[in-house]
Amino acid sequence: MIDHAHDLASVQEATDRLLTAVAKLDNASVTRPSRLPGWTVGHVLAHLARNADALTNVLDGRPMYVSGEARDADIERDAPRPLDAQLTDLRESDARFRARGAEPADWTRTVELRNGVTDAAARVPFRRWGEVELHHVDLGIGYELEDLPEEFTEREIGFLADRFGGHREIPSTALRTDGGRVWTTGGGAPGSPVGVEGSAADLLGWLAGRRDGSALTVRGGPLPALPPL
């Protein structure tokens, strides 16, 4: 059972970590490249702020974004802002999201995200937690996949394994961490089952498109090629 209140508290902790780290930067840092192709640090921060507002829309029953074009335009508009403006926007948009999440609601209802994707309302706070943690890594300012909370890493591996479950381009794949946790994914493509093993950080990095999987041990065939998230 999803504990949305716990995940909202985790969103606050993750956001506080990110804000503390970003506050140590300067205005020049906002314009330097992030780890995401074509995006600066400012693009990542602008996306995080606008994503908080978008998930607030989802909880309110409104479209997540007016359109894909409007989403992209908002990020481009906000990316060049100075650091203090980025911090204020991220802090305030996060507070709006968490305030909405703290209101009484039917958390069993189904909500719609982007591109027709639906999910339980109770999972929206976890989705926001993922945005904050992974994009903190994407900033390239010293926060790495190995620094993520263990609970988040294991849950995100499970979330992504479910997302790729049955995918027609991925053979049946067993994922195993060095600590012995096991998940299964894929299964829609022909071929013998594949086993993929490594650290939790490396598994998550591969599943989330942040690492190429070269640090993983693969048995039964080549490392499956994952489609974009």
Sequence and secondary structure as in RCSB ss.txt:
>XXXX:A:sequence
MIDHAHDLASVQEATDRLLTAVAKLDNASVTRPSRLPGWTVGHVLAHLARNADALTNVLDGRPMYVSGEARDADI
ERDAPRPLDAQLTDLRESDARFRARGAEPADWTRTVELRNGVTDAAARVPFRRWGEVELHHVDLGIGYELEDLPE
EFTEREIGFLADRFGGHREIPSTALRTDGGRVWTTGGGAPGSPVGVEGSAADLLGWLAGRRDGSALTVRGGPLPA
LPPL
>XXXX:A:secstr
   HHHHHHHHHHHHHHHHHHHTTS HHHHTSB SSTT BHHHHHHHHHHHHHHHHHHHTTS SSS HHHHHHHH
HHHTTS HHHHHHHHHHHHHHHHHHHTS   TTSEEE GGG EEEGGGHHHHHHHHHHHHHHHTTSS  GGGS H
HHHHHHHHHHHHHTTT TTS  EEEEETT  EEEE  SS S  EEEEE HHHHHHHHTTSS STTSEEESSS   
    
